[in-house]
Amino acid sequence: MTPWSHTTGSRYTPGWHEMTTPLLGYEPDYEEIIEFRLAEMLRWYDYWLKGIDNGIMNEPPIHYYTMGASKEEAWRTSTQWPLLEESRVSYLISEGPSGSFSSVNDGKLKTTEPSNEVGYDEYTVDCSTTTGKATRWTKGCGGPIKYPDMRENDSKALTYTTEPLKQYLEITGHPILHLWVVSPRDVDFYAYLEEVDREGYSHYLTEGMLKVSHRALSKPSFEYMGLPYHRSYKEDILPLGDEPVELVFDLLPVSNVFDEGHCIRLAITCADKDNYQNRDLSGTKVTVYRNKKYRSFISLPIIH
């Protein structure tokens, strides 16, 4: 897991620049990124296709970059994934206002269990929401990646933000979202994990998405690292209704150190107009639940 799309648009420059300065306004060198990636691919194929004993099979199988770590500690290795040090902490979406941002709802993200019997947020689908035109999806093999300040997108989203952290916090692995919703139409739910700095800039970290009708969980026929698995066969497609249903899906893996004084934010939309073929669902009203019976939360892989 290189310092590429999971770093670009976030807080720190890629490791090959040996810097830990804020990324605001920084444009990474795309050629260096490609060279780095291709060099590792070449070593792999040299071993398997040409029989060159270059030592690649003697190395730990997992290499990843931790954003926000010191340059001496940013590149790390592991013999397994998820990491042995991982522990899961649930951050529950809760009623606001958090006072951190003017979004559709400005909700809170907390580790305490909800005490309310009734609680929900209504959201009218806005098909203009987007993560930009230089994302991992559009530029992964054809140009530089640059995520914007997510505040413009978040202003049209449901957001849930923690209080400023009292100490740094590292996450490494797959965040997993549990979201209880009611939707009259078969919409896609997009979830973004972000880090909000002291100036309010909201830095993209990772994302995940799921269509409501594809929410059925299946048992994978292969090792899937304990992640929620959606087989999405025709017979797995579930109907919509008036009762809340639970969406469980993982976000793409990430490794990040949240700074002291920064906030964790979860943003939820139902469109990404510049990266997906979105159907015209503008005006559709969906409901996200947050109470004792319907606990919506994001499970983060905390590293101690």
C-alpha positions as CSV (number, residue, x, y, z in Angstrom):
1,M,0.0,0.0,0.0
2,T,2.0,2.9,-1.4
3,P,1.7,6.6,-0.6
4,W,-0.4,7.2,-3.7
5,S,-4.1,7.7,-3.8
6,H,-4.4,6.9,-0.1
7,T,-2.0,9.8,0.5
8,T,-2.6,12.3,-2.3
9,G,-5.1,14.9,-1.2
10,S,-4.4,14.0,2.4
11,R,-2.1,15.6,4.9
12,Y,1.4,14.5,4.0
13,T,3.6,14.3,1.0
14,P,4.6,10.8,-0.4
15,G,7.4,9.1,1.4
16,W,9.9,9.3,-1.4
17,H,10.1,13.1,-0.9
18,E,11.1,12.4,2.7
19,M,8.9,15.2,4.0
20,T,6.2,15.4,6.6
21,T,4.9,18.8,5.8
22,P,1.3,19.7,5.1
23,L,0.1,18.8,1.7
24,L,-2.0,21.9,1.1
25,G,-1.2,23.1,-2.4
26,Y,1.3,20.3,-3.1
27,E,1.3,18.5,-6.4
28,P,3.1,15.1,-6.2
29,D,5.4,14.0,-9.0
30,Y,3.4,11.5,-10.9
31,E,6.4,10.1,-12.7
32,E,8.1,9.1,-9.4
33,I,4.9,7.4,-8.3
34,I,4.7,5.3,-11.5
35,E,8.5,4.5,-11.3
36,F,8.1,3.3,-7.7
37,R,5.1,1.1,-8.6
38,L,6.6,-0.4,-11.7
39,A,9.9,-1.2,-9.9
40,E,8.0,-3.4,-7.5
41,M,6.0,-5.0,-10.2
42,L,9.2,-5.7,-12.2
43,R,10.8,-7.4,-9.2
44,W,7.8,-9.7,-8.8
45,Y,7.7,-10.7,-12.4
46,D,11.5,-11.1,-12.6
47,Y,11.2,-13.7,-9.8
48,W,8.1,-15.6,-11.1
49,L,8.7,-15.4,-14.9
50,K,12.4,-15.3,-15.2
51,G,13.5,-17.2,-12.1
52,I,15.7,-14.4,-10.9
53,D,16.4,-14.9,-7.2
54,N,16.1,-11.2,-6.2
55,G,15.0,-11.8,-2.6
56,I,11.4,-10.6,-3.0
57,M,10.0,-13.8,-1.5
58,N,12.2,-13.5,1.6
59,E,10.6,-10.1,2.4
60,P,7.4,-9.6,4.5
61,P,4.4,-9.9,2.2
62,I,2.8,-6.6,3.4
63,H,4.4,-3.2,2.8
64,Y,2.4,-0.1,3.7
65,Y,2.9,3.6,4.3
66,T,1.5,5.3,7.4
67,M,0.4,8.9,6.7
68,G,1.4,11.3,9.5
69,A,4.2,9.1,10.9
70,S,7.7,10.4,11.0
71,K,9.8,9.8,7.8
72,E,11.8,7.2,9.7
73,E,8.7,5.2,10.6
74,A,6.3,5.9,7.7
75,W,7.2,2.8,5.7
76,R,6.3,-0.4,7.6
77,T,6.0,-4.1,7.0
78,S,3.8,-6.9,8.3
79,T,3.6,-10.7,7.9
80,Q,-0.2,-10.6,8.1
81,W,-3.3,-8.5,7.4
82,P,-5.2,-7.3,9.5
83,L,-2.3,-6.4,11.8
84,L,-1.9,-8.3,15.0
85,E,-2.0,-4.9,16.9
86,E,-5.4,-4.0,15.6
87,S,-8.3,-3.5,17.9
88,R,-11.8,-2.4,16.8
89,V,-13.4,0.7,18.2
90,S,-16.9,1.7,17.2
91,Y,-17.6,5.4,16.6
92,L,-21.4,5.9,16.6
93,I,-23.1,8.5,14.6
94,S,-25.0,10.8,16.9
95,E,-27.2,13.9,17.0
96,G,-25.4,17.3,16.6
97,P,-24.6,19.9,16.3
98,S,-20.9,19.3,16.5
99,G,-20.2,23.0,15.8
100,S,-17.4,22.0,13.4
101,F,-19.1,22.5,10.1
102,S,-22.2,23.7,8.3
103,S,-23.4,20.5,6.5
104,V,-26.9,19.1,6.0
105,N,-27.0,18.0,9.6
106,D,-23.6,18.6,11.4
107,G,-23.9,15.5,13.5
108,K,-21.4,14.1,16.0
109,L,-19.3,11.0,16.0
110,K,-18.8,9.5,19.5
111,T,-17.6,6.3,21.2
112,T,-20.4,6.4,23.7
113,E,-23.6,4.3,23.1
114,P,-26.8,6.1,22.2
115,S,-29.4,6.5,24.9
116,N,-32.2,7.8,22.7
117,E,-35.0,5.6,21.7
118,V,-35.7,7.7,18.6
119,G,-33.2,9.3,16.4
120,Y,-32.5,9.7,12.7
121,D,-31.3,12.1,10.0
122,E,-33.2,12.8,6.8
123,Y,-31.3,13.4,3.6
124,T,-32.4,14.6,0.2
125,V,-30.2,13.0,-2.5
126,D,-28.0,15.7,-4.1
127,C,-26.5,14.4,-7.4
128,S,-24.0,17.2,-7.6
129,T,-21.8,15.7,-4.8
130,T,-18.3,14.7,-6.0
131,T,-14.8,13.9,-4.9
132,G,-13.4,15.6,-8.0
133,K,-12.0,14.7,-11.4
134,A,-8.5,13.5,-10.3
135,T,-9.4,10.6,-8.0
136,R,-8.1,7.0,-7.7
137,W,-11.0,6.0,-10.0
138,T,-10.3,8.3,-12.9
139,K,-6.6,8.8,-12.8
140,G,-5.2,5.6,-11.4
141,C,-3.5,4.7,-14.6
142,G,-3.6,7.9,-16.5
143,G,-2.5,11.0,-14.6
144,P,-1.8,12.7,-11.3
145,I,-4.3,12.1,-8.4
146,K,-5.4,15.1,-6.4
147,Y,-8.3,15.0,-3.9
148,P,-9.7,18.5,-3.0
149,D,-10.6,19.9,0.4
150,M,-13.7,17.8,1.1
151,R,-15.6,20.6,2.7
152,E,-17.4,21.5,-0.5
153,N,-18.7,18.0,-0.9
154,D,-19.4,17.7,2.8
155,S,-21.6,20.8,2.8
156,K,-24.0,18.8,0.7
157,A,-23.7,15.6,2.8
158,L,-24.6,14.1,6.1
159,T,-21.5,14.6,8.3
160,Y,-20.6,13.2,11.7
161,T,-17.5,14.7,13.4
162,T,-15.6,13.9,16.6
163,E,-14.5,16.4,19.2
164,P,-10.8,17.4,18.7
165,L,-8.6,14.5,19.6
166,K,-6.8,14.8,22.9
167,Q,-3.9,12.7,21.6
168,Y,-2.8,11.3,18.4
169,L,-4.6,8.2,17.1
170,E,-3.4,5.7,14.5
171,I,-5.7,3.6,12.3
172,T,-4.4,0.9,9.9
173,G,-6.7,-1.5,8.1
174,H,-10.2,-1.5,6.7
175,P,-12.8,0.8,8.4
176,I,-16.2,-1.0,8.4
177,L,-19.5,0.9,8.3
178,H,-22.8,-0.3,9.8
179,L,-25.6,2.0,8.5
180,W,-29.3,1.6,9.2
181,V,-31.4,3.3,6.5
182,V,-34.7,3.6,4.8
183,S,-34.7,4.4,1.1
184,P,-37.8,4.5,-1.2
185,R,-35.5,4.0,-4.2
186,D,-32.5,1.8,-4.8
187,V,-29.8,4.4,-4.1
188,D,-26.0,4.0,-3.6
189,F,-24.6,5.1,-0.3
190,Y,-21.1,6.6,-0.3
191,A,-19.1,6.9,2.9
192,Y,-15.9,9.0,3.2
193,L,-13.5,8.9,6.1
194,E,-11.7,12.3,6.6
195,E,-9.3,14.1,8.9
196,V,-10.2,17.7,9.8
197,D,-7.3,19.8,10.8
198,R,-7.3,22.9,13.1
199,E,-8.0,25.2,10.1
200,G,-11.1,23.2,9.2
201,Y,-9.6,21.7,6.0
202,S,-11.1,18.2,5.6
203,H,-8.6,15.7,4.1
204,Y,-9.8,12.7,2.2
205,L,-8.5,9.4,3.6
206,T,-10.6,6.6,2.2
207,E,-14.1,5.6,1.0
208,G,-16.6,2.8,0.5
209,M,-20.0,2.4,-1.1
210,L,-22.9,0.1,-1.4
211,K,-26.2,-0.1,-3.3
212,V,-29.2,-0.7,-0.9
213,S,-30.5,-3.7,-2.9
214,H,-27.0,-5.4,-2.7
215,R,-26.9,-5.4,1.1
216,A,-27.2,-9.1,1.6
217,L,-24.1,-10.6,3.3
218,S,-22.7,-13.9,2.1
219,K,-20.0,-16.3,3.2
220,P,-17.0,-16.0,0.9
221,S,-15.5,-19.2,-0.6
222,F,-12.0,-17.8,0.0
223,E,-10.1,-15.9,2.7
224,Y,-11.6,-12.5,3.0
225,M,-9.9,-11.1,6.1
226,G,-13.1,-11.1,8.1
227,L,-14.6,-8.3,6.0
228,P,-18.3,-8.0,5.0
229,Y,-18.8,-9.9,1.7
230,H,-21.5,-9.1,-0.8
231,R,-21.8,-11.8,-3.4
232,S,-24.4,-9.8,-5.4
233,Y,-25.8,-12.7,-7.3
234,K,-29.3,-12.2,-8.9
235,E,-30.9,-14.2,-6.1
236,D,-29.2,-12.1,-3.5
237,I,-30.8,-8.8,-4.5
238,L,-33.1,-7.7,-1.7
239,P,-36.3,-5.5,-1.9
240,L,-36.7,-2.1,-0.5
241,G,-39.4,-1.3,2.1
242,D,-40.6,1.1,4.8
243,E,-38.6,-0.6,7.6
244,P,-35.0,0.2,8.4
245,V,-32.4,-2.1,6.9
246,E,-28.7,-2.4,7.8
247,L,-26.0,-1.8,5.2
248,V,-22.6,-3.3,6.3
249,F,-19.6,-2.5,4.1
250,D,-15.9,-1.9,4.3
251,L,-14.0,1.2,3.2
252,L,-10.7,0.8,1.2
253,P,-7.7,0.1,3.5
254,V,-5.9,3.1,4.9
255,S,-3.0,3.8,7.4
256,N,-3.1,7.2,9.0
257,V,-2.1,9.0,12.2
258,F,-4.7,11.5,13.3
259,D,-2.9,14.5,14.9
260,E,-3.8,15.7,18.4
261,G,-6.3,18.5,18.0
262,H,-7.6,17.2,14.7
263,C,-11.1,15.6,14.2
264,I,-12.3,12.4,12.6
265,R,-15.2,12.9,10.2
266,L,-17.6,10.5,8.5
267,A,-19.4,12.0,5.5
268,I,-22.3,10.2,3.7
269,T,-23.7,11.0,0.3
270,C,-25.7,9.2,-2.4
271,A,-23.7,10.3,-5.5
272,D,-20.3,11.0,-6.9
273,K,-21.0,12.7,-10.2
274,D,-17.5,12.8,-11.6
275,N,-16.6,9.2,-10.9
276,Y,-19.7,7.1,-11.3
277,Q,-22.6,6.8,-13.7
278,N,-25.1,8.1,-11.3
279,R,-28.8,7.7,-12.0
280,D,-31.1,10.6,-11.7
281,L,-32.2,10.2,-8.1
282,S,-32.2,13.9,-7.1
283,G,-34.9,14.7,-4.7
284,T,-35.1,11.2,-3.3
285,K,-35.4,11.4,0.5
286,V,-33.6,8.8,2.5
287,T,-33.3,8.3,6.3
288,V,-30.3,7.3,8.3
289,Y,-31.0,6.0,11.8
290,R,-29.0,6.6,15.0
291,N,-30.6,5.3,18.2
292,K,-30.5,2.4,20.7
293,K,-32.4,0.0,18.4
294,Y,-30.7,1.0,15.1
295,R,-27.1,1.7,15.9
296,S,-25.3,3.2,13.0
297,F,-21.5,3.4,13.4
298,I,-18.1,3.1,11.8
299,S,-15.7,0.5,13.2
300,L,-12.1,1.8,13.0
301,P,-9.0,-0.4,13.2
302,I,-7.1,1.3,16.0
303,I,-3.4,0.5,16.4
304,H,-2.0,0.7,20.0
